């Protein structure tokens, strides 16, 4: 048993860190977040050249065929860099859903262009009730067309096609299809733009059944947790660096235990989130029995931890932490959008409860 | 990353399983609740059996009677022991902490003299570290050892000594030089607890039991040959013992916690909240799920730490996050239990309505000690701040 990174995994992670630091430093993040879509075509092409757009997908569709642990490491570094734009929406979200639900022909049509870096995509799930329970989805396709509204769809404005989750199937809809209207929602996270999409008799192509959706969403959820881990690590690093340098009462503030213990807790929360994220990725890769619980545990813990780490990081920075110029709030904003995406901690605790408490009741009754 | 067991690990586990199946006592349940004074011979006999089977100290090197087990194998060992609900070993401090320290720092004579009897539980060991005025600031300890010919003469007082009442030998940290900075004047002595001038008194703790002792030393003569390591190098010897403490302690906790949360979930179907089973109360469900999740994360944290130690070869200061994590989690677990049981939670062992004969009311009180013993949460956070994150020392 070995719960550390292999040499090639470590290399992938190091390379990703170097790549993002070189191609998307914080100045670039800040430039892109002020644009309408936070998307940059040149950056996207470079990401695709690295093979990142096909990282976990089969080679027959132009993917690299690596595992979920490798995806986890890439997403951790993307999160650390606060990578703006549609990478998450396209690859571990839309790509993973297509890969889980679609037939080989359909994958050639939709997954292959994602792998090649030629297409961007996203998934439209939430409706006005903002519930991540599939049973709360109302939208249903009628004669191959969709009507209704989807909310909080990330990066929809730069998507070439949108994967729409309806009651009676999963549909690919061209962003130029008739009757579609995409309008921005003013989300807190400026690096990942959110959209409202209205459909009016919009034609869609059914790409698969909802029964296989959970697998794709589990991959997306785990990828998002890994992003959060990277963001937490960066917040911790910035904060510790500041606590060493900033002086009050003639001493670095990091010498005071009230400050030091905040940093220690940030470390504990970051490391624990990382353990849970890596375990979930490994469990998905191995189809372990506890994979779904592991994903919920990771999302539950990291959703709360990312917010708490941000709270502590801002507090330790004092007045500086409350300024626009300091980067901590950018991660804090991302943490909020990721906290609610795919269910917040309350949602996942209830999911865990169903699996471990209600399952227990059934066992007790049958015994 | 590969969380499946290797062939060697599977072999180790299977061999252990077979041995445990044939040898683990079936009547531990009858002894478990009895006072340690009564059950101690039973625990000695159990350790003797493990020793004869070659399972008493799997982590020790083979030449000292161990199996040279990797950290993962040690973790498997404790998991299997917990799985079959094996009794604890009588000489747990000797096996877990003091034996490894003697192996690391002892002379050949000391190893020959002490190691076999630690393994067989013929000699029980205790640890004389904390003092009334030296807890977190251990290096400030005052118990003094003065060289007189070929003997040290020891005077002072130790506190919070587990197994003091039954200990045959004690790893004692003493001050041998008071004219140098506090960390540089310490030494470690191996003391025969039957020496004249050693007095052991029970220390009654807030749970009502006396797990720990106070030990008084008045002109106790200790042969100079019983110095462990070099004179005035006691701080390094003591720290190495403390590292073993933080490292090995956490490994066995996952299954114990998992058993506790499983039992609590079972009980949550029986206890009522507002006329419904607590298991149906949304807030209780949230809290149980949180606790269940953290117990899993505790295990994943440990596995990652083991892999890191295996790769780097040394137990590092990051062991402090395990200590903080399990001790605070255990307190939260007990708190949730109390919320589920309501007024029944407070009933002590012996009361006919006590939940599980009072193990939860006991646990509620006992876990307050978890964030204090083996280094307080505050000290652990200082260690992370300074040694892991590189922040300037605060004291």
Interface residues (C-beta under 8 A of the other chain):
Chain A: X1 X2 X3 X4 X5 X6 X9 X69 X240 X243 X244 X251 X252 X254 X255 X256 X257 X259 X260 X261 X263 X264 X265 X267 X268 X271 X272 X274 X275 X276 X278 X279 X282 X286 X293 X294 X296 X297 X300 X301 X346 X348 X349 X350 X352 X353 X356 X357 X358 X360 X361 X364
Chain B: X1 X2 X3 X4 X5 X6 X9 X72 X262 X265 X266 X268 X269 X279 X282 X285 X286 X288 X289 X290 X292 X293 X294 X296 X297 X300 X301 X303 X304 X306 X307 X308 X310 X311 X318 X321 X324 X325 X378 X380 X381 X382 X384 X385 X386 X388 X389 X390 X391 X392 X393 X394
